[in-house]
Amino acid sequence: MVRTKDPAVRALLIDRAAQMLRAREPITLRALVAGTGVSTMAVYTYFGGLDGLWRAMRQEGFTRLAAALARVRATDDPVRDLAALGAAYAANALANPDLYRVMFDTAADLEDLAAADQTLHALVTAIERAKSDKRFRADVAPVELATQSWAIGHGLVSLVATGPLPRELLDQAVPMLTALFTAAGDEPRRCLASVRRGWRVD
């Protein structure tokens, strides 16, 4: 009889490994499962070994990010929605700081690169809507603007979630995103109001 894998065990091992990385503890099979109530065999059962665990950790980071972005509901203000997606990105990083450290470690492959790409696509979709609504110029390249927007959020979040700076630094996203979106064609005052409505990091 084949035993059904328990997703809770998989999540437990991923979170445990991420915490060990943050604490700079050496990750061995025995150290990983110590105190978890599962055996070292579970690492092979769920991940095929430690290499598979690294891939799963990165993937889990993007999976949780995708779920956070999916909870952002589209409104009739696509610029507000862009800021809200950035705020969801920040909130997810603060809620999962250990996995956030691992997400961008390219030493390990992703299990599903396309799934990770979907997180950027959420921004692209909002930018395309802003172009359709004439908030952004027709010549704006959605992928380029999405990447620039992500870079702003990622830079600020990295300094707070995994760095030494206070949470208040995240408020700098409002003028930075406003400048970026204004350069893309939005009217400054309207843009600022939209970004302020969207950038709420819970």
HELIX and SHEET records of a PDB file:
HELIX    1   1 PRO A    7  ARG A   22  1                                  16    
HELIX    2   2 LEU A   29  VAL A   33  1                                   5    
HELIX    3   3 MET A   41  PHE A   47  1                                   7    
HELIX    4   4 LEU A   50  ALA A   70  1                                  21    
HELIX    5   5 PRO A   78  ALA A   95  1                                  18    
HELIX    6   6 PRO A   97  MET A  103  1                                   7    
HELIX    7   7 LEU A  113  SER A  132  1                                  20    
HELIX    8   8 PRO A  142  ALA A  161  1                                  20    
HELIX    9   9 ARG A  167  GLN A  172  5                                   6    
HELIX   10  10 ALA A  173  ALA A  183  1                                  11    
HELIX   11  11 PRO A  188  GLY A  198  1                                  11    
END                                                                             
